Amino acid sequence: MPAAVKKLPARTMHFALPLALTFVMTFLVSGVATIRAIGFADDMWSRWIESWLATWILAFPIMLFLMPVMRRLLLRIIELK
């Protein structure tokens, strides 16, 4: 039986969640935008990756900053039970 994979500690969630979310979202959105802009051109893949990296580099630190801010704002209008 294979050994269990060791999980990361809970304190890494504040970093791992925005990392994963921005990684996936910017990848998909930049892909759609690239295809809409240039279609399925020969250099589509390289242009998609360039676009994705540029957007992810911007989106990740913004998400790190905005997640706690948005959480505090939303807690003012959402009742937790």
Backbone as CSV, one residue per row, in Angstrom:
resi,resn,N_x,N_y,N_z,CA_x,CA_y,CA_z,C_x,C_y,C_z
1,MET,0.851,-1.177,0.000,0.000,0.000,0.000,0.900,1.245,0.000
2,PRO,0.648,2.226,-0.905,1.504,3.414,-0.964,1.355,4.282,0.285
3,ALA,2.433,4.979,0.603,2.417,5.872,1.763,1.513,7.068,1.471
4,ALA,0.881,7.561,2.514,0.000,8.731,2.377,0.827,9.963,2.061
5,VAL,0.251,10.831,1.254,0.920,12.075,0.913,0.766,13.030,2.086
6,LYS,1.869,13.612,2.502,1.825,14.551,3.621,1.171,15.850,3.170
7,LYS,0.227,16.325,3.926,-0.488,17.546,3.595,0.258,18.759,4.125
8,LEU,-0.004,19.885,3.490,0.562,21.149,3.957,-0.165,21.592,5.216
9,PRO,0.507,22.361,6.069,-0.176,22.857,7.267,-1.267,23.871,6.914
10,ALA,-2.252,24.010,7.793,-3.396,24.896,7.561,-2.964,26.341,7.337
11,ARG,-1.877,26.763,7.939,-1.449,28.164,7.810,-1.067,28.540,6.373
12,THR,-0.851,27.552,5.504,-0.503,27.844,4.107,-1.724,28.139,3.238
13,MET,-2.927,27.954,3.791,-4.143,28.157,3.005,-4.255,29.592,2.494
14,HIS,-3.854,30.581,3.294,-3.980,31.985,2.866,-3.109,32.285,1.639
15,PHE,-2.100,31.482,1.400,-1.221,31.630,0.244,-1.625,30.678,-0.887
16,ALA,-1.965,29.441,-0.524,-2.251,28.404,-1.526,-3.560,28.658,-2.275
17,LEU,-4.583,29.138,-1.585,-5.866,29.368,-2.238,-5.778,30.430,-3.326
18,PRO,-5.261,31.634,-3.047,-5.144,32.606,-4.139,-4.169,32.165,-5.231
19,LEU,-3.138,31.418,-4.868,-2.210,30.897,-5.871,-2.944,29.989,-6.857
20,ALA,-3.704,29.036,-6.329,-4.429,28.098,-7.186,-5.531,28.792,-7.982
21,LEU,-6.298,29.658,-7.327,-7.390,30.351,-8.013,-6.889,31.230,-9.151
22,THR,-5.869,32.030,-8.892,-5.366,32.915,-9.940,-4.692,32.120,-11.053
23,PHE,-4.043,31.032,-10.705,-3.394,30.189,-11.710,-4.419,29.683,-12.719
24,VAL,-5.488,29.087,-12.210,-6.503,28.490,-13.090,-7.309,29.567,-13.819
25,MET,-7.784,30.561,-13.089,-8.643,31.580,-13.704,-7.912,32.369,-14.787
26,THR,-6.694,32.818,-14.520,-5.983,33.590,-15.532,-5.616,32.723,-16.726
27,PHE,-5.332,31.448,-16.486,-5.026,30.544,-17.596,-6.218,30.419,-18.530
28,LEU,-7.389,30.171,-17.962,-8.589,29.989,-18.782,-9.030,31.289,-19.457
29,VAL,-9.068,32.380,-18.703,-9.535,33.646,-19.262,-8.578,34.155,-20.339
30,SER,-7.284,34.055,-20.099,-6.332,34.509,-21.118,-6.407,33.621,-22.365
31,GLY,-6.709,32.342,-22.179,-6.880,31.450,-23.325,-8.073,31.850,-24.180
32,VAL,-9.190,32.113,-23.538,-10.383,32.544,-24.268,-10.111,33.868,-24.975
33,ALA,-9.493,34.815,-24.268,-9.206,36.124,-24.867,-8.244,35.997,-26.046
34,THR,-7.248,35.152,-25.921,-6.278,34.966,-26.998,-6.939,34.352,-28.228
35,ILE,-7.746,33.332,-28.009,-8.428,32.684,-29.138,-9.394,33.654,-29.811
36,ARG,-10.095,34.444,-29.020,-11.013,35.422,-29.614,-10.264,36.503,-30.387
37,ALA,-9.082,36.868,-29.915,-8.327,37.943,-30.567,-7.635,37.483,-31.845
38,ILE,-7.012,36.286,-31.813,-6.217,35.864,-32.980,-6.701,34.573,-33.612
39,GLY,-7.688,33.924,-32.994,-8.158,32.649,-33.518,-7.141,31.542,-33.264
40,PHE,-7.297,30.447,-33.954,-6.392,29.309,-33.787,-5.214,29.446,-34.752
41,ALA,-4.433,30.496,-34.532,-3.263,30.769,-35.370,-2.123,29.818,-35.007
42,ASP,-1.100,29.795,-35.858,0.057,28.928,-35.625,0.769,29.255,-34.313
43,ASP,0.813,30.524,-33.957,1.522,30.932,-32.741,0.574,31.155,-31.567
44,MET,-0.631,30.611,-31.654,-1.623,30.822,-30.600,-1.124,30.350,-29.237
45,TRP,-0.550,29.154,-29.174,-0.105,28.598,-27.890,0.933,29.498,-27.220
46,SER,1.938,29.943,-27.963,2.978,30.787,-27.357,2.412,32.142,-26.939
47,ARG,1.514,32.693,-27.737,0.909,33.973,-27.372,-0.013,33.829,-26.174
48,TRP,-0.700,32.681,-26.073,-1.559,32.403,-24.926,-0.717,32.337,-23.653
49,ILE,0.384,31.607,-23.697,1.235,31.466,-22.513,1.836,32.813,-22.109
50,GLU,2.272,33.598,-23.077,2.791,34.939,-22.757,1.724,35.786,-22.087
51,SER,0.533,35.749,-22.617,-0.582,36.511,-22.047,-0.925,36.005,-20.652
52,TRP,-0.951,34.692,-20.499,-1.275,34.114,-19.200,-0.250,34.508,-18.140
53,LEU,1.037,34.408,-18.468,2.056,34.758,-17.483,1.958,36.227,-17.070
54,ALA,1.732,37.092,-18.030,1.608,38.523,-17.718,0.407,38.773,-16.803
55,THR,-0.712,38.120,-17.068,-1.888,38.344,-16.235,-1.748,37.674,-14.878
56,TRP,-1.130,36.502,-14.820,-0.973,35.832,-13.535,-0.027,36.599,-12.609
57,ILE,1.044,37.139,-13.164,1.991,37.915,-12.359,1.293,39.116,-11.719
58,LEU,0.330,39.665,-12.399,-0.439,40.786,-11.857,-1.545,40.301,-10.921
59,ALA,-2.252,39.255,-11.292,-3.424,38.803,-10.541,-3.078,38.210,-9.180
60,PHE,-1.986,37.475,-9.069,-1.672,36.803,-7.808,-1.442,37.773,-6.656
61,PRO,-0.576,38.778,-6.792,-0.417,39.695,-5.657,-1.676,40.514,-5.366
62,ILE,-2.436,40.841,-6.410,-3.696,41.552,-6.186,-4.641,40.685,-5.363
63,MET,-4.727,39.403,-5.703,-5.599,38.492,-4.966,-5.127,38.327,-3.523
64,LEU,-3.816,38.252,-3.309,-3.300,38.156,-1.934,-3.752,39.348,-1.098
65,PHE,-3.756,40.517,-1.701,-4.166,41.731,-0.988,-5.683,41.801,-0.827
66,LEU,-6.428,41.482,-1.887,-7.871,41.705,-1.879,-8.685,40.647,-1.146
67,MET,-8.201,39.418,-1.037,-9.007,38.383,-0.371,-9.373,38.753,1.057
68,PRO,-8.433,39.190,1.899,-8.844,39.559,3.260,-9.721,40.816,3.293
69,VAL,-9.468,41.743,2.390,-10.280,42.956,2.330,-11.714,42.596,1.961
70,MET,-11.884,41.787,0.928,-13.219,41.394,0.494,-13.917,40.534,1.549
71,ARG,-13.169,39.695,2.231,-13.753,38.874,3.298,-14.338,39.770,4.381
72,ARG,-13.588,40.792,4.798,-14.090,41.719,5.824,-15.325,42.478,5.336
73,LEU,-15.300,42.945,4.088,-16.450,43.666,3.550,-17.686,42.766,3.473
74,LEU,-17.503,41.551,3.006,-18.635,40.637,2.861,-19.191,40.170,4.199
75,LEU,-18.341,40.092,5.220,-18.830,39.710,6.544,-19.780,40.758,7.115
76,ARG,-19.745,41.964,6.573,-20.680,43.011,7.011,-22.085,42.783,6.471
77,ILE,-22.203,42.035,5.376,-23.529,41.841,4.769,-23.973,40.385,4.737
78,ILE,-23.108,39.463,5.131,-23.448,38.034,5.129,-23.458,37.531,6.558
79,GLU,-24.552,36.871,6.913,-24.658,36.304,8.248,-24.150,34.868,8.219
80,LEU,-23.157,34.579,9.036,-22.613,33.227,9.134,-23.362,32.450,10.221
81,LYS,-23.755,31.254,9.876,-24.453,30.415,10.868,-23.795,29.081,10.938
